[in-house]
Amino acid sequence: MTRPVFLYTDFGVTGPYVGQMRAALLKAGISHGVIDLMADAPKFDPRSAAYLLAALLPHTAADAVLLGVVDPGVGSSRRALVVEADGRFMVGPDNGLFAVVAKRAKQWRAWTITWRPDVLSASFHGRDLFAPVAAFLAQGRPPQELGEAQSRMVGLDWPDDLPQVVYVDHYGNAMTGLRAGDLPGPTVLTIGAHVLSRATTFSDVAKGQAFWYENSIGLVEISVNGGSAGSVLGLEVGTRVV
């Protein structure tokens, strides 16, 4: 039995990139159990992607291997990591993408990947480096055989929660890096000139009204009943929330 592999990228669903990573996993012996967790994570933005990933990962299998590629620094001196957090492995760049998961975990360990394939593209480590390493871990190979232990990574000094928009879905709903469970019930959010009260779900407010609620992965989400919060409130990734 192999561990399931979850893909988390900013590649989008078009183009050859996700397919090439899946092909690399298949070549390395993973013929089933590959799940697309997200293909439109915040583009070029590991910090926003990190807070979104921290909310999504608990909804994956307890023995998951997360292959994460939001990597604007690919080919640079940034390191490649394996991180184990509460039994799940994460493989990808050392740019903060896994830091929020590690900070919230009961225990975590990390390794700098020293293993290298025979051929390594300067611009596609997701296919050539991270995918094979994720396959090795899914098949039970210990991370100690793939890299050197380390106790630090980029992003460990980031705040526990991020008061800004980290994702806008195709409906125009805007997820933030704030965990709703940490906010008192009557908390009011301010975005520019807009003041938003809390509701439980869309039907609790009038059509066209903006509000915020706790979404299905526990984050503060800003929405408009029957409309696009992104368009109505002018929201995009990085918009600050007070």
C-alpha positions in Angstrom: 0.0 0.0 0.0 1.2 3.5 -0.8 0.3 6.8 0.8 -2.0 9.0 -1.2 -0.4 11.9 -3.0 -2.2 15.3 -3.1 -1.2 18.0 -5.6 -1.3 21.6 -4.5 -0.1 24.1 -7.2 -0.6 27.4 -8.8 -0.3 25.9 -12.3 -4.0 26.2 -13.3 -6.0 23.4 -15.0 -4.9 24.2 -18.5 -1.4 23.7 -20.0 1.0 20.7 -19.6 2.3 21.3 -16.0 -0.1 19.2 -13.8 -0.1 16.5 -16.4 3.7 16.3 -16.4 3.9 16.0 -12.7 1.3 13.2 -12.8 3.4 11.5 -15.5 6.5 11.8 -13.3 4.6 10.2 -10.3 3.5 7.4 -12.6 7.1 6.9 -13.9 8.2 6.7 -10.3 5.7 3.9 -9.5 2.6 5.8 -8.3 -0.2 4.4 -10.4 -3.2 5.4 -8.3 -4.1 7.6 -5.3 -3.1 10.9 -6.8 -5.6 13.7 -5.9 -5.8 17.2 -7.2 -6.2 19.2 -4.0 -5.9 22.6 -5.7 -4.4 23.7 -9.1 -5.1 27.5 -8.7 -3.4 28.4 -5.5 -2.4 32.1 -5.3 0.0 32.6 -8.2 3.6 33.5 -7.4 2.5 34.0 -3.7 3.8 31.3 -1.4 2.7 33.3 1.7 -1.0 33.5 0.8 -0.8 29.9 -0.4 0.6 28.8 2.9 -2.4 30.0 4.9 -4.8 28.4 2.5 -2.9 25.2 2.5 -2.9 25.1 6.3 -6.7 25.2 6.2 -7.0 22.5 3.4 -4.5 20.0 4.6 -6.4 18.7 7.7 -9.2 17.6 5.3 -6.8 15.2 3.5 -5.8 11.6 4.5 -3.9 11.3 7.8 -1.0 9.7 5.9 -1.0 12.1 3.0 2.0 13.1 0.9 1.4 16.7 -0.2 3.3 17.7 -3.4 3.2 21.5 -3.2 4.5 23.7 -6.0 4.0 27.5 -5.7 7.6 28.3 -6.6 8.4 31.6 -8.1 12.1 31.1 -7.0 12.5 27.9 -8.9 16.1 27.5 -10.1 17.5 30.0 -7.6 19.4 29.2 -4.3 16.2 28.5 -2.4 16.3 25.0 -0.9 14.1 22.0 -1.5 12.3 20.5 1.5 10.6 17.5 2.9 8.5 18.4 5.9 6.7 16.0 8.2 3.9 17.5 10.3 1.7 15.3 12.5 2.2 12.3 10.2 1.7 14.0 6.8 4.6 14.7 4.5 5.0 17.8 2.4 7.5 18.1 -0.5 8.3 21.4 -2.2 10.3 24.6 -2.1 11.6 26.3 1.1 9.8 29.6 0.6 7.3 29.5 3.4 4.7 27.3 1.6 4.7 24.7 4.5 5.6 27.0 7.4 2.0 27.7 8.6 1.2 24.0 8.6 4.4 23.3 10.6 3.7 26.2 13.1 0.2 24.8 13.8 1.3 21.1 14.1 1.8 19.3 17.4 5.2 18.2 16.0 7.1 18.7 12.8 10.5 17.8 11.3 12.2 18.9 8.1 14.9 17.8 5.7 16.7 19.6 3.0 16.5 17.4 -0.1 19.9 16.4 -1.3 18.8 13.6 -3.7 19.0 14.6 -7.3 17.7 13.0 -10.5 19.9 12.3 -13.5 18.3 15.2 -15.3 17.0 18.3 -13.5 15.4 21.2 -15.4 16.2 24.6 -14.0 12.6 25.7 -14.3 10.5 22.6 -13.4 11.5 21.2 -10.1 7.9 20.1 -9.6 8.3 17.5 -12.2 12.0 16.5 -12.0 12.7 16.8 -8.2 9.6 17.1 -6.1 7.4 14.6 -7.8 10.0 11.7 -7.6 10.7 12.5 -3.9 6.9 12.6 -3.2 6.7 9.2 -4.9 9.5 7.8 -2.8 7.9 8.9 0.4 4.5 7.6 -0.7 6.2 4.2 -1.3 7.6 4.2 2.2 11.2 5.4 1.7 12.4 7.3 4.8 13.1 11.0 4.3 16.6 10.5 5.9 17.6 8.7 2.7 16.6 11.7 0.6 18.0 14.7 2.6 19.6 16.2 5.6 17.7 17.1 8.8 17.2 20.7 9.6 15.4 22.7 12.2 14.5 25.9 10.3 12.5 26.9 7.2 11.4 30.2 5.6 8.1 31.5 7.2 8.3 30.3 10.7 8.3 34.0 11.8 5.1 34.7 10.0 2.0 35.5 12.1 -0.4 32.8 13.2 -3.2 34.3 11.0 -3.1 36.6 8.0 -5.6 39.4 7.9 -5.9 39.6 4.2 -7.6 37.9 1.2 -5.6 34.7 0.2 -8.0 33.4 -2.5 -11.0 34.5 -4.6 -13.0 31.6 -6.1 -14.9 31.7 -9.4 -18.1 32.9 -7.6 -16.2 35.9 -6.3 -16.1 34.7 -2.7 -12.9 35.8 -0.9 -11.2 33.5 1.6 -8.9 35.2 4.1 -6.0 33.9 6.1 -8.0 34.3 9.3 -9.4 31.4 11.2 -13.0 32.1 12.0 -13.0 30.1 15.2 -10.6 32.6 16.8 -13.0 35.5 16.3 -15.9 36.3 18.7 -19.3 36.0 17.2 -20.2 39.7 16.8 -16.8 40.6 15.2 -17.2 43.2 12.4 -14.8 43.3 9.5 -13.8 46.5 7.7 -12.5 46.5 4.1 -11.9 50.0 2.9 -15.3 51.8 3.3 -17.2 48.5 3.7 -18.3 47.2 7.1 -19.3 43.6 7.2 -21.2 41.7 9.9 -21.1 38.0 10.5 -23.7 35.5 9.2 -24.0 31.8 9.3 -24.8 31.3 5.6 -25.9 33.1 2.5 -29.6 32.9 3.1 -29.3 34.7 6.4 -28.8 38.0 4.6 -30.7 39.9 1.8 -29.9 39.3 -1.8 -27.0 41.5 -2.8 -25.8 42.1 0.8 -22.2 41.6 1.7 -21.2 39.6 4.8 -18.6 37.3 6.3 -19.0 33.8 7.6 -17.0 30.7 8.6 -16.5 28.6 5.5 -16.2 24.9 5.2 -12.5 24.8 5.9 -12.7 27.1 8.9 -11.5 30.4 7.4 -13.2 33.8 7.4 -14.8 34.1 4.0 -16.3 37.3 2.5 -19.3 36.9 0.3 -22.3 38.6 -1.3 -25.6 36.7 -1.4 -26.2 36.1 -5.1 -23.3 38.1 -6.2 -19.5 38.4 -6.4 -17.8 39.9 -3.4 -14.7 40.3 -5.5 -16.5 42.6 -7.9 -18.8 44.4 -5.5 -16.1 45.1 -2.8 -13.1 45.2 -5.2 -11.3 42.2 -3.5 -8.2 40.4 -4.8 -5.5 38.4 -3.2 -3.6 40.6 -0.8 -6.5 42.9 0.1 -6.2 43.8 3.7 -9.0 43.0 6.2 -9.4 44.9 9.6 
